[in-house]
Amino acid sequence: MVAYKEFKLGILGVLIFILLTGLTTLALAQEETTETSKMNQSSTSKEDESVSRMHNIVLVNNAFSPETIEVNQYDTVVWRNLNRPKRTFVLVSEEDLWEDFSLGYGKSFEYIFTETGTFGFSIEGESGLEGTVMVRESGETAGEAPVSERETQPQIQQEERGQQDEREQQDKEEVTSTPTEEATPGQPAEEVQSSENSVFIRESDFYPKTLVLNTGETITWKNLNRPKRSFTLVSEEGLFEDPVLGYGKSFSYTFDEAGDYTFKLEEVPGSELVLTVE
């Protein structure tokens, strides 16, 4: 009887030992899992900090917005031309990081800064149109989205909506032809355009470049240049104050005296229209 009781106690002790060993192993496994999770979270956090960001610099109102920007190493900076009146600018790196880039209206240029330091940029031939990119080591400025991106994104969206409206308006203008642009089969376009004493500004020049009309007739200049931009019409004989013709705009003048007259575009050296009034 005593031996039987001792046998039962022995079995009970073995079961208790097995149970305690299992609980200890489970606790150690849970602790190891927790540590592994923390290490993975820490690694992910570090990776997030090193992710390259994109920063916008917008050329608008004849100035850069912003003029000075702070970025992390390996971040990308995007310059975008939304300036009015529309024209092409040449973006220059003061440290020759990139070759001079022609930035047309609505176009963009991007550069990844792989080195730390302070780098200047400017617009060729434009005094005061310059800015600075300050590049820090990766992670120093980590945090929320860059100020430049938050400030310029609404402006970019607004300009893009404006471009869409202009394209729609342009489509309407091209669909509705004017009497001066109606051609008969086989008749050259320039002759048709000049039949109503009209001169068009296209490809930064006059079309046609010569024109003959009678005394008392009126000539109309119209700016249909692409890319769209404004031009200043200059009369060499000082017939009128120099008018500025925006895209789609026109200017008319009636000639009361016979003679030869010369006209130029102030912004385009070499452009010339010779007009003969009989």
C-alpha atoms as an extended CHARMM CRD file, in Angstrom:
* protein
*
       278  EXT
         1         1  MET       CA              0.0000000000        0.0000000000        0.0000000000  PROA      1               0.0000000000
         2         2  VAL       CA              2.7960000000        2.3600000000        0.9500000000  PROA      2               0.0000000000
         3         3  ALA       CA              4.6370000000        1.4730000000       -2.2440000000  PROA      3               0.0000000000
         4         4  TYR       CA              1.5390000000        2.2750000000       -4.3060000000  PROA      4               0.0000000000
         5         5  LYS       CA              1.2360000000        5.7390000000       -2.7030000000  PROA      5               0.0000000000
         6         6  GLU       CA              4.9210000000        6.4300000000       -3.3990000000  PROA      6               0.0000000000
         7         7  PHE       CA              4.4010000000        5.3710000000       -7.0220000000  PROA      7               0.0000000000
         8         8  LYS       CA              1.4760000000        7.8090000000       -7.4310000000  PROA      8               0.0000000000
         9         9  LEU       CA              3.4690000000       10.6520000000       -5.8850000000  PROA      9               0.0000000000
        10        10  GLY       CA              6.3790000000        9.9160000000       -8.2430000000  PROA      10              0.0000000000
        11        11  ILE       CA              4.1240000000       10.0770000000      -11.2790000000  PROA      11              0.0000000000
        12        12  LEU       CA              2.5650000000       13.3230000000       -9.9900000000  PROA      12              0.0000000000
        13        13  GLY       CA              6.0350000000       14.8490000000       -9.5340000000  PROA      13              0.0000000000
        14        14  VAL       CA              7.0150000000       13.9070000000      -13.0800000000  PROA      14              0.0000000000
        15        15  LEU       CA              3.8530000000       15.5260000000      -14.4660000000  PROA      15              0.0000000000
        16        16  ILE       CA              4.4880000000       18.7100000000      -12.4770000000  PROA      16              0.0000000000
        17        17  PHE       CA              8.0810000000       18.8470000000      -13.7540000000  PROA      17              0.0000000000
        18        18  ILE       CA              6.9430000000       18.4200000000      -17.3650000000  PROA      18              0.0000000000
        19        19  LEU       CA              4.3060000000       21.1640000000      -16.9280000000  PROA      19              0.0000000000
        20        20  LEU       CA              6.7790000000       23.6450000000      -15.4290000000  PROA      20              0.0000000000
        21        21  THR       CA              9.3260000000       22.9170000000      -18.1790000000  PROA      21              0.0000000000
        22        22  GLY       CA              6.6780000000       23.5750000000      -20.8660000000  PROA      22              0.0000000000
        23        23  LEU       CA              5.6030000000       26.8730000000      -19.3150000000  PROA      23              0.0000000000
        24        24  THR       CA              9.2140000000       28.0450000000      -19.0970000000  PROA      24              0.0000000000
        25        25  THR       CA              9.8580000000       27.1790000000      -22.7490000000  PROA      25              0.0000000000
        26        26  LEU       CA              6.6860000000       29.0090000000      -23.8350000000  PROA      26              0.0000000000
        27        27  ALA       CA              7.6670000000       32.1310000000      -21.9040000000  PROA      27              0.0000000000
        28        28  LEU       CA             11.1320000000       32.1470000000      -23.4620000000  PROA      28              0.0000000000
        29        29  ALA       CA              9.6310000000       31.7560000000      -26.9580000000  PROA      29              0.0000000000
        30        30  GLN       CA              7.2460000000       34.6710000000      -26.4150000000  PROA      30              0.0000000000
        31        31  GLU       CA             10.0830000000       36.8800000000      -25.1720000000  PROA      31              0.0000000000
        32        32  GLU       CA             12.2010000000       36.0200000000      -28.2170000000  PROA      32              0.0000000000
        33        33  THR       CA              9.2760000000       36.8290000000      -30.5450000000  PROA      33              0.0000000000
        34        34  THR       CA              8.7830000000       40.2090000000      -28.8770000000  PROA      34              0.0000000000
        35        35  GLU       CA             12.4660000000       41.1240000000      -29.2460000000  PROA      35              0.0000000000
        36        36  THR       CA             12.4530000000       40.0920000000      -32.9010000000  PROA      36              0.0000000000
        37        37  SER       CA              9.3700000000       42.2570000000      -33.5330000000  PROA      37              0.0000000000
        38        38  LYS       CA             11.0250000000       45.2630000000      -31.8900000000  PROA      38              0.0000000000
        39        39  MET       CA             14.1500000000       44.7870000000      -34.0050000000  PROA      39              0.0000000000
        40        40  ASN       CA             12.0670000000       44.5890000000      -37.1930000000  PROA      40              0.0000000000
        41        41  GLN       CA             10.1540000000       47.7660000000      -36.2660000000  PROA      41              0.0000000000
        42        42  SER       CA             13.4200000000       49.5740000000      -35.5640000000  PROA      42              0.0000000000
        43        43  SER       CA             14.8620000000       48.4440000000      -38.8950000000  PROA      43              0.0000000000
        44        44  THR       CA             11.7200000000       49.5570000000      -40.7490000000  PROA      44              0.0000000000
        45        45  SER       CA             11.8180000000       52.9330000000      -39.0210000000  PROA      45              0.0000000000
        46        46  LYS       CA             15.4300000000       53.4670000000      -40.1030000000  PROA      46              0.0000000000
        47        47  GLU       CA             14.5810000000       52.4580000000      -43.6480000000  PROA      47              0.0000000000
        48        48  ASP       CA             11.6520000000       54.9220000000      -43.7110000000  PROA      48              0.0000000000
        49        49  GLU       CA             13.9700000000       57.7100000000      -42.6120000000  PROA      49              0.0000000000
        50        50  SER       CA             16.3280000000       56.9920000000      -45.4940000000  PROA      50              0.0000000000
        51        51  VAL       CA             13.5970000000       56.9620000000      -48.1700000000  PROA      51              0.0000000000
        52        52  SER       CA             14.2740000000       59.6000000000      -50.8270000000  PROA      52              0.0000000000
        53        53  ARG       CA             11.8060000000       62.4800000000      -50.9070000000  PROA      53              0.0000000000
        54        54  MET       CA             10.7910000000       64.6880000000      -53.8000000000  PROA      54              0.0000000000
        55        55  HSD       CA             10.8260000000       68.4890000000      -53.4130000000  PROA      55              0.0000000000
        56        56  ASN       CA              9.2720000000       71.0240000000      -55.7930000000  PROA      56              0.0000000000
        57        57  ILE       CA             10.6900000000       74.4020000000      -56.8290000000  PROA      57              0.0000000000
        58        58  VAL       CA              8.3060000000       76.3680000000      -59.0400000000  PROA      58              0.0000000000
        59        59  LEU       CA              9.2770000000       79.2370000000      -61.3480000000  PROA      59              0.0000000000
        60        60  VAL       CA              6.2730000000       81.5730000000      -61.1530000000  PROA      60              0.0000000000
        61        61  ASN       CA              5.7230000000       85.3410000000      -61.1340000000  PROA      61              0.0000000000
        62        62  ASN       CA              9.3330000000       85.8260000000      -62.3270000000  PROA      62              0.0000000000
        63        63  ALA       CA             10.7370000000       84.2180000000      -59.1560000000  PROA      63              0.0000000000
        64        64  PHE       CA             11.5260000000       80.8030000000      -57.6700000000  PROA      64              0.0000000000
        65        65  SER       CA              9.1550000000       79.4670000000      -55.0260000000  PROA      65              0.0000000000
        66        66  PRO       CA             10.8540000000       78.7220000000      -52.6990000000  PROA      66              0.0000000000
        67        67  GLU       CA             14.1970000000       80.3690000000      -53.4060000000  PROA      67              0.0000000000
        68        68  THR       CA             16.0000000000       78.3650000000      -50.6940000000  PROA      68              0.0000000000
        69        69  ILE       CA             15.2260000000       74.7450000000      -49.8540000000  PROA      69              0.0000000000
        70        70  GLU       CA             16.6560000000       72.1910000000      -47.3890000000  PROA      70              0.0000000000
        71        71  VAL       CA             16.7120000000       68.5270000000      -48.4170000000  PROA      71              0.0000000000
        72        72  ASN       CA             18.2530000000       65.2380000000      -47.3540000000  PROA      72              0.0000000000
        73        73  GLN       CA             21.0950000000       63.5440000000      -49.1550000000  PROA      73              0.0000000000
        74        74  TYR       CA             19.7190000000       61.4260000000      -52.0460000000  PROA      74              0.0000000000
        75        75  ASP       CA             16.5080000000       63.4900000000      -52.1860000000  PROA      75              0.0000000000
        76        76  THR       CA             15.1760000000       64.5950000000      -55.5730000000  PROA      76              0.0000000000
        77        77  VAL       CA             14.5170000000       68.2510000000      -56.4050000000  PROA      77              0.0000000000
        78        78  VAL       CA             12.1150000000       69.0870000000      -59.2560000000  PROA      78              0.0000000000
        79        79  TRP       CA             12.1340000000       72.4970000000      -60.9600000000  PROA      79              0.0000000000
        80        80  ARG       CA              8.9590000000       73.3940000000      -62.8640000000  PROA      80              0.0000000000
        81        81  ASN       CA              8.2930000000       76.3660000000      -65.1590000000  PROA      81              0.0000000000
        82        82  LEU       CA              4.8330000000       77.8700000000      -64.5650000000  PROA      82              0.0000000000
        83        83  ASN       CA              5.8550000000       81.4650000000      -65.2110000000  PROA      83              0.0000000000
        84        84  ARG       CA              3.5990000000       83.9420000000      -67.0290000000  PROA      84              0.0000000000
        85        85  PRO       CA              3.8950000000       85.1830000000      -69.7330000000  PROA      85              0.0000000000
        86        86  LYS       CA              4.8560000000       81.7840000000      -71.0460000000  PROA      86              0.0000000000
        87        87  ARG       CA              8.4130000000       81.3810000000      -72.3000000000  PROA      87              0.0000000000
        88        88  THR       CA             11.4000000000       79.0520000000      -72.1170000000  PROA      88              0.0000000000
        89        89  PHE       CA             14.1080000000       79.5330000000      -69.4790000000  PROA      89              0.0000000000
        90        90  VAL       CA             17.5710000000       77.9640000000      -69.2530000000  PROA      90              0.0000000000
        91        91  LEU       CA             18.2170000000       76.4150000000      -65.8170000000  PROA      91              0.0000000000
        92        92  VAL       CA             21.8780000000       76.6180000000      -64.7570000000  PROA      92              0.0000000000
        93        93  SER       CA             23.7650000000       74.8440000000      -61.9460000000  PROA      93              0.0000000000
        94        94  GLU       CA             26.3630000000       77.1480000000      -60.3760000000  PROA      94              0.0000000000
        95        95  GLU       CA             28.4780000000       74.0770000000      -59.5040000000  PROA      95              0.0000000000
        96        96  ASP       CA             27.9750000000       72.4390000000      -62.9450000000  PROA      96              0.0000000000
        97        97  LEU       CA             26.0310000000       69.5340000000      -61.4750000000  PROA      97              0.0000000000
        98        98  TRP       CA             24.0700000000       69.2510000000      -64.7320000000  PROA      98              0.0000000000
        99        99  GLU       CA             24.2740000000       70.6190000000      -68.2490000000  PROA      99              0.0000000000
       100       100  ASP       CA             22.2730000000       73.8090000000      -68.8110000000  PROA      100             0.0000000000
       101       101  PHE       CA             18.6550000000       72.7070000000      -69.2640000000  PROA      101             0.0000000000
       102       102  SER       CA             16.0150000000       74.4610000000      -71.4030000000  PROA      102             0.0000000000
       103       103  LEU       CA             12.8380000000       74.5740000000      -69.3300000000  PROA      103             0.0000000000
       104       104  GLY       CA              9.7660000000       75.2560000000      -71.4660000000  PROA      104             0.0000000000
       105       105  TYR       CA              6.4470000000       76.3600000000      -69.9940000000  PROA      105             0.0000000000
       106       106  GLY       CA              4.7900000000       73.5210000000      -68.0760000000  PROA      106             0.0000000000
       107       107  LYS       CA              7.9550000000       71.4100000000      -68.3050000000  PROA      107             0.0000000000
       108       108  SER       CA             10.0700000000       70.1480000000      -65.4070000000  PROA      108             0.0000000000
       109       109  PHE       CA             13.6280000000       69.1010000000      -64.6370000000  PROA      109             0.0000000000
       110       110  GLU       CA             14.7200000000       66.9080000000      -61.7400000000  PROA      110             0.0000000000
       111       111  TYR       CA             18.0490000000       66.1580000000      -60.0910000000  PROA      111             0.0000000000
       112       112  ILE       CA             19.0550000000       63.7580000000      -57.2860000000  PROA      112             0.0000000000
       113       113  PHE       CA             21.5350000000       65.3080000000      -54.8490000000  PROA      113             0.0000000000
       114       114  THR       CA             23.9900000000       62.5640000000      -53.8570000000  PROA      114             0.0000000000
       115       115  GLU       CA             26.4130000000       64.8580000000      -52.0220000000  PROA      115             0.0000000000
       116       116  THR       CA             25.9380000000       67.1390000000      -49.0380000000  PROA      116             0.0000000000
       117       117  GLY       CA             26.6120000000       70.8620000000      -49.2140000000  PROA      117             0.0000000000
       118       118  THR       CA             25.1050000000       74.0970000000      -50.5050000000  PROA      118             0.0000000000
       119       119  PHE       CA             24.3870000000       74.3310000000      -54.2200000000  PROA      119             0.0000000000
       120       120  GLY       CA             23.2260000000       77.3180000000      -56.2410000000  PROA      120             0.0000000000
       121       121  PHE       CA             21.0320000000       77.4740000000      -59.3210000000  PROA      121             0.0000000000
       122       122  SER       CA             19.8860000000       80.3170000000      -61.5770000000  PROA      122             0.0000000000
       123       123  ILE       CA             18.2520000000       81.2830000000      -64.8660000000  PROA      123             0.0000000000
       124       124  GLU       CA             20.6720000000       82.1650000000      -67.6390000000  PROA      124             0.0000000000
       125       125  GLY       CA             20.5810000000       85.8380000000      -68.5660000000  PROA      125             0.0000000000
       126       126  GLU       CA             18.0180000000       86.7620000000      -65.8810000000  PROA      126             0.0000000000
       127       127  SER       CA             19.3120000000       88.9510000000      -63.0310000000  PROA      127             0.0000000000
       128       128  GLY       CA             17.9080000000       88.0160000000      -59.6300000000  PROA      128             0.0000000000
       129       129  LEU       CA             16.4110000000       84.6970000000      -60.7490000000  PROA      129             0.0000000000
       130       130  GLU       CA             18.4740000000       82.4080000000      -58.5500000000  PROA      130             0.0000000000
       131       131  GLY       CA             18.1500000000       80.0790000000      -55.5730000000  PROA      131             0.0000000000
       132       132  THR       CA             19.9040000000       77.6310000000      -53.2580000000  PROA      132             0.0000000000
       133       133  VAL       CA             19.5730000000       73.9400000000      -52.3590000000  PROA      133             0.0000000000
       134       134  MET       CA             21.0190000000       72.9660000000      -48.9520000000  PROA      134             0.0000000000
       135       135  VAL       CA             21.7090000000       69.2200000000      -48.7600000000  PROA      135             0.0000000000
       136       136  ARG       CA             22.1230000000       67.5700000000      -45.3440000000  PROA      136             0.0000000000
       137       137  GLU       CA             23.1040000000       64.0360000000      -44.4660000000  PROA      137             0.0000000000
       138       138  SER       CA             20.2710000000       61.5730000000      -44.8830000000  PROA      138             0.0000000000
       139       139  GLY       CA             17.9200000000       61.4970000000      -41.8770000000  PROA      139             0.0000000000
       140       140  GLU       CA             18.7430000000       64.9410000000      -40.4410000000  PROA      140             0.0000000000
       141       141  THR       CA             15.5720000000       66.5600000000      -41.7890000000  PROA      141             0.0000000000
       142       142  ALA       CA             13.3710000000       63.4580000000      -41.7140000000  PROA      142             0.0000000000
       143       143  GLY       CA              9.7740000000       64.0380000000      -40.7050000000  PROA      143             0.0000000000
       144       144  GLU       CA              6.6350000000       65.2840000000      -42.4060000000  PROA      144             0.0000000000
       145       145  ALA       CA              6.4570000000       66.2470000000      -46.0640000000  PROA      145             0.0000000000
       146       146  PRO       CA              8.8220000000       69.0920000000      -47.0240000000  PROA      146             0.0000000000
       147       147  VAL       CA              7.4600000000       72.6070000000      -46.6450000000  PROA      147             0.0000000000
       148       148  SER       CA              8.2510000000       73.3760000000      -50.2770000000  PROA      148             0.0000000000
       149       149  GLU       CA              6.1260000000       70.4530000000      -51.4580000000  PROA      149             0.0000000000
       150       150  ARG       CA              3.1450000000       71.3970000000      -49.2520000000  PROA      150             0.0000000000
       151       151  GLU       CA              3.3040000000       75.0370000000      -50.3580000000  PROA      151             0.0000000000
       152       152  THR       CA              3.7510000000       74.5410000000      -54.1060000000  PROA      152             0.0000000000
       153       153  GLN       CA              1.4550000000       71.5820000000      -54.7630000000  PROA      153             0.0000000000
       154       154  PRO       CA             -1.7890000000       73.6660000000      -54.6790000000  PROA      154             0.0000000000
       155       155  GLN       CA             -0.1070000000       76.2090000000      -56.9510000000  PROA      155             0.0000000000
       156       156  ILE       CA              0.8920000000       73.4880000000      -59.4250000000  PROA      156             0.0000000000
       157       157  GLN       CA             -2.6370000000       72.0980000000      -59.4300000000  PROA      157             0.0000000000
       158       158  GLN       CA             -4.0650000000       75.5650000000      -60.0580000000  PROA      158             0.0000000000
       159       159  GLU       CA             -1.6640000000       76.1820000000      -62.9610000000  PROA      159             0.0000000000
       160       160  GLU       CA             -2.4970000000       72.7640000000      -64.4430000000  PROA      160             0.0000000000
       161       161  ARG       CA             -6.1900000000       73.6280000000      -64.3500000000  PROA      161             0.0000000000
       162       162  GLY       CA             -5.3340000000       76.8970000000      -66.1010000000  PROA      162             0.0000000000
       163       163  GLN       CA             -3.4250000000       75.0060000000      -68.8060000000  PROA      163             0.0000000000
       164       164  GLN       CA             -6.4200000000       72.7220000000      -69.3650000000  PROA      164             0.0000000000
       165       165  ASP       CA             -8.7500000000       75.7230000000      -69.7050000000  PROA      165             0.0000000000
       166       166  GLU       CA             -6.3680000000       77.3020000000      -72.2260000000  PROA      166             0.0000000000
       167       167  ARG       CA             -6.2120000000       74.1050000000      -74.2740000000  PROA      167             0.0000000000
       168       168  GLU       CA            -10.0130000000       73.9670000000      -74.3750000000  PROA      168             0.0000000000
       169       169  GLN       CA            -10.1810000000       77.6300000000      -75.4200000000  PROA      169             0.0000000000
       170       170  GLN       CA             -7.5080000000       77.0240000000      -78.0450000000  PROA      170             0.0000000000
       171       171  ASP       CA             -9.4840000000       74.1120000000      -79.4850000000  PROA      171             0.0000000000
       172       172  LYS       CA            -12.5260000000       76.3740000000      -79.8020000000  PROA      172             0.0000000000
       173       173  GLU       CA            -10.4450000000       79.0470000000      -81.5820000000  PROA      173             0.0000000000
       174       174  GLU       CA             -9.0240000000       76.5430000000      -84.0450000000  PROA      174             0.0000000000
       175       175  VAL       CA            -12.4200000000       75.0270000000      -84.8110000000  PROA      175             0.0000000000
       176       176  THR       CA            -13.9470000000       78.4680000000      -85.5300000000  PROA      176             0.0000000000
       177       177  SER       CA            -12.0390000000       79.6930000000      -88.5940000000  PROA      177             0.0000000000
       178       178  THR       CA            -11.9480000000       83.3450000000      -89.5720000000  PROA      178             0.0000000000
       179       179  PRO       CA            -12.4670000000       84.7080000000      -93.1030000000  PROA      179             0.0000000000
       180       180  THR       CA             -8.7470000000       85.4870000000      -93.3760000000  PROA      180             0.0000000000
       181       181  GLU       CA             -7.8660000000       81.8170000000      -92.8730000000  PROA      181             0.0000000000
       182       182  GLU       CA            -10.3000000000       80.2180000000      -95.3720000000  PROA      182             0.0000000000
       183       183  ALA       CA             -8.3060000000       78.7780000000      -98.2600000000  PROA      183             0.0000000000
       184       184  THR       CA             -9.2780000000       77.7350000000     -101.7380000000  PROA      184             0.0000000000
       185       185  PRO       CA             -7.7970000000       74.4970000000     -103.1390000000  PROA      185             0.0000000000
       186       186  GLY       CA             -4.2160000000       74.9650000000     -104.2880000000  PROA      186             0.0000000000
       187       187  GLN       CA             -3.8170000000       78.4770000000     -102.8390000000  PROA      187             0.0000000000
       188       188  PRO       CA             -0.7650000000       78.9270000000     -100.5450000000  PROA      188             0.0000000000
       189       189  ALA       CA             -1.5850000000       79.5770000000      -96.9010000000  PROA      189             0.0000000000
       190       190  GLU       CA              0.4530000000       82.7820000000      -96.7170000000  PROA      190             0.0000000000
       191       191  GLU       CA             -1.4140000000       84.3110000000      -99.6560000000  PROA      191             0.0000000000
       192       192  VAL       CA             -4.7260000000       83.4990000000      -98.0250000000  PROA      192             0.0000000000
       193       193  GLN       CA             -3.6660000000       85.0480000000      -94.7420000000  PROA      193             0.0000000000
       194       194  SER       CA             -2.5080000000       88.2610000000      -96.4420000000  PROA      194             0.0000000000
       195       195  SER       CA             -5.6080000000       88.6230000000      -98.6260000000  PROA      195             0.0000000000
       196       196  GLU       CA             -7.3250000000       90.5830000000      -95.8490000000  PROA      196             0.0000000000
       197       197  ASN       CA             -4.2160000000       92.6360000000      -94.9290000000  PROA      197             0.0000000000
       198       198  SER       CA             -3.3470000000       90.3910000000      -91.9910000000  PROA      198             0.0000000000
       199       199  VAL       CA              0.1080000000       89.6080000000      -90.6450000000  PROA      199             0.0000000000
       200       200  PHE       CA              0.5650000000       86.7000000000      -88.2360000000  PROA      200             0.0000000000
       201       201  ILE       CA              3.3340000000       86.1860000000      -85.7080000000  PROA      201             0.0000000000
       202       202  ARG       CA              4.3950000000       82.5390000000      -85.8680000000  PROA      202             0.0000000000
       203       203  GLU       CA              7.6500000000       80.7840000000      -84.9940000000  PROA      203             0.0000000000
       204       204  SER       CA              8.8670000000       84.1200000000      -83.5710000000  PROA      204             0.0000000000
       205       205  ASP       CA              8.6360000000       85.9080000000      -86.9350000000  PROA      205             0.0000000000
       206       206  PHE       CA              6.2140000000       87.6920000000      -89.2690000000  PROA      206             0.0000000000
       207       207  TYR       CA              4.1080000000       85.8400000000      -91.8650000000  PROA      207             0.0000000000
       208       208  PRO       CA              4.1660000000       87.1430000000      -94.5240000000  PROA      208             0.0000000000
       209       209  LYS       CA              7.3750000000       89.1560000000      -94.2580000000  PROA      209             0.0000000000
       210       210  THR       CA              6.3720000000       91.6250000000      -96.9950000000  PROA      210             0.0000000000
       211       211  LEU       CA              3.0050000000       93.1360000000      -97.8280000000  PROA      211             0.0000000000
       212       212  VAL       CA              1.6160000000       95.7100000000     -100.2700000000  PROA      212             0.0000000000
       213       213  LEU       CA             -1.6030000000       97.6710000000      -99.6670000000  PROA      213             0.0000000000
       214       214  ASN       CA             -3.3000000000      100.8480000000     -100.8010000000  PROA      214             0.0000000000
       215       215  THR       CA             -3.5570000000      104.1440000000      -98.9760000000  PROA      215             0.0000000000
       216       216  GLY       CA             -6.4210000000      104.1240000000      -96.4860000000  PROA      216             0.0000000000
       217       217  GLU       CA             -6.3090000000      100.3790000000      -95.9310000000  PROA      217             0.0000000000
       218       218  THR       CA             -5.8670000000       98.7600000000      -92.5090000000  PROA      218             0.0000000000
       219       219  ILE       CA             -3.4110000000       96.0610000000      -91.5020000000  PROA      219             0.0000000000
       220       220  THR       CA             -3.9210000000       93.7280000000      -88.5230000000  PROA      220             0.0000000000
       221       221  TRP       CA             -1.1400000000       91.9360000000      -86.6590000000  PROA      221             0.0000000000
       222       222  LYS       CA             -2.1630000000       88.8140000000      -84.6960000000  PROA      222             0.0000000000
       223       223  ASN       CA              0.0210000000       86.7550000000      -82.3510000000  PROA      223             0.0000000000
       224       224  LEU       CA             -0.4000000000       83.0130000000      -82.9970000000  PROA      224             0.0000000000
       225       225  ASN       CA              3.1000000000       82.0160000000      -81.9330000000  PROA      225             0.0000000000
       226       226  ARG       CA              3.9330000000       78.6440000000      -80.4460000000  PROA      226             0.0000000000
       227       227  PRO       CA              5.0570000000       78.2180000000      -77.7430000000  PROA      227             0.0000000000
       228       228  LYS       CA              2.6930000000       80.8950000000      -76.5230000000  PROA      228             0.0000000000
       229       229  ARG       CA              4.3710000000       84.1120000000      -75.4350000000  PROA      229             0.0000000000
       230       230  SER       CA              4.0170000000       87.8920000000      -75.7430000000  PROA      230             0.0000000000
       231       231  PHE       CA              5.7690000000       90.1040000000      -78.2910000000  PROA      231             0.0000000000
       232       232  THR       CA              6.2980000000       93.8530000000      -78.5430000000  PROA      232             0.0000000000
       233       233  LEU       CA              5.5000000000       95.2610000000      -81.9950000000  PROA      233             0.0000000000
       234       234  VAL       CA              7.8600000000       98.0860000000      -82.9650000000  PROA      234             0.0000000000
       235       235  SER       CA              7.3740000000      100.6070000000      -85.7880000000  PROA      235             0.0000000000
       236       236  GLU       CA             10.7320000000      101.8540000000      -87.0830000000  PROA      236             0.0000000000
       237       237  GLU       CA              8.9990000000      105.0390000000      -88.2750000000  PROA      237             0.0000000000
       238       238  GLY       CA              7.3330000000      105.6020000000      -84.9010000000  PROA      238             0.0000000000
       239       239  LEU       CA              3.7930000000      105.3530000000      -86.2620000000  PROA      239             0.0000000000
       240       240  PHE       CA              2.4460000000      104.2200000000      -82.8780000000  PROA      240             0.0000000000
       241       241  GLU       CA              3.4860000000      103.4110000000      -79.3290000000  PROA      241             0.0000000000
       242       242  ASP       CA              4.8880000000       99.8790000000      -79.1620000000  PROA      242             0.0000000000
       243       243  PRO       CA              1.9330000000       97.5570000000      -78.3490000000  PROA      243             0.0000000000
       244       244  VAL       CA              2.4500000000       94.2600000000      -76.4870000000  PROA      244             0.0000000000
       245       245  LEU       CA              0.6300000000       91.3950000000      -78.1850000000  PROA      245             0.0000000000
       246       246  GLY       CA             -0.1890000000       88.4160000000      -75.9570000000  PROA      246             0.0000000000
       247       247  TYR       CA             -1.0630000000       85.0720000000      -77.5070000000  PROA      247             0.0000000000
       248       248  GLY       CA             -4.2760000000       85.3480000000      -79.5540000000  PROA      248             0.0000000000
       249       249  LYS       CA             -4.2760000000       89.1580000000      -79.3250000000  PROA      249             0.0000000000
       250       250  SER       CA             -4.2450000000       91.5240000000      -82.3030000000  PROA      250             0.0000000000
       251       251  PHE       CA             -3.4200000000       95.1300000000      -83.1790000000  PROA      251             0.0000000000
       252       252  SER       CA             -4.6480000000       97.1520000000      -86.1720000000  PROA      252             0.0000000000
       253       253  TYR       CA             -3.4240000000      100.3280000000      -87.8700000000  PROA      253             0.0000000000
       254       254  THR       CA             -4.7500000000      102.3170000000      -90.8590000000  PROA      254             0.0000000000
       255       255  PHE       CA             -2.1890000000      103.7900000000      -93.2850000000  PROA      255             0.0000000000
       256       256  ASP       CA             -3.1640000000      107.2090000000      -94.6310000000  PROA      256             0.0000000000
       257       257  GLU       CA              0.1240000000      107.9940000000      -96.3690000000  PROA      257             0.0000000000
       258       258  ALA       CA              2.0150000000      106.1340000000      -99.0800000000  PROA      258             0.0000000000
       259       259  GLY       CA              5.5320000000      104.9220000000      -98.4230000000  PROA      259             0.0000000000
       260       260  ASP       CA              7.6670000000      102.0590000000      -97.1850000000  PROA      260             0.0000000000
       261       261  TYR       CA              7.3820000000      101.0540000000      -93.5210000000  PROA      261             0.0000000000
       262       262  THR       CA              9.3940000000       98.5930000000      -91.4070000000  PROA      262             0.0000000000
       263       263  PHE       CA              8.2560000000       96.7250000000      -88.3190000000  PROA      263             0.0000000000
       264       264  LYS       CA             10.1340000000       94.4790000000      -85.8830000000  PROA      264             0.0000000000
       265       265  LEU       CA              9.5770000000       92.2860000000      -82.8200000000  PROA      265             0.0000000000
       266       266  GLU       CA             11.5080000000       93.7810000000      -79.9170000000  PROA      266             0.0000000000
       267       267  GLU       CA             12.2180000000       90.3740000000      -78.3470000000  PROA      267             0.0000000000
       268       268  VAL       CA             13.4450000000       88.7380000000      -81.5780000000  PROA      268             0.0000000000
       269       269  PRO       CA             16.5650000000       90.2150000000      -83.2280000000  PROA      269             0.0000000000
       270       270  GLY       CA             16.3880000000       89.8150000000      -87.0080000000  PROA      270             0.0000000000
       271       271  SER       CA             12.6050000000       89.7050000000      -87.2750000000  PROA      271             0.0000000000
       272       272  GLU       CA             11.3670000000       92.2130000000      -89.8450000000  PROA      272             0.0000000000
       273       273  LEU       CA              8.2260000000       93.0780000000      -91.7950000000  PROA      273             0.0000000000
       274       274  VAL       CA              8.4670000000       95.4420000000      -94.7950000000  PROA      274             0.0000000000
       275       275  LEU       CA              5.1830000000       97.1020000000      -95.7280000000  PROA      275             0.0000000000
       276       276  THR       CA              4.6330000000       99.1160000000      -98.9250000000  PROA      276             0.0000000000
       277       277  VAL       CA              1.6890000000      101.5340000000      -99.0650000000  PROA      277             0.0000000000
       278       278  GLU       CA              0.8300000000      102.7710000000     -102.6160000000  PROA      278             0.0000000000
